[in-house]
Amino acid sequence: MKSFRVSVHIVPRKGLLDPQGKAVADALHTLGFQAVGDVHVGRHLRIDTTATDAAAAEASVREMCARLLANPVTEDFEIAGVTAT
């Protein structure tokens, strides 16, 4: 077994109300950043795990997200990276 660090981004699904993202977008506009469109505020997780290889580590974290870490009704997730540690 090898050690891996897996980075995951979880954000609200597109089209769903994201009050925190709206507040950030409005604040950025107030500060003069008019080019900013939508903002989505989510979570970033860094999971240290062991697996036989990077593909197995990613598959395990995908299952974690699907079963617990991300709400499948309101959130999307993406694996941002898998690195050996």
Protein Blocks (a to p, Z undefined) as FASTA:
>chain_A
ZZddddddddddehiacfklmmmmmmmmmnopambccdddddddddddddfblklmmmmm
mmmmmmmmpcfklpccddfbdcdZZ
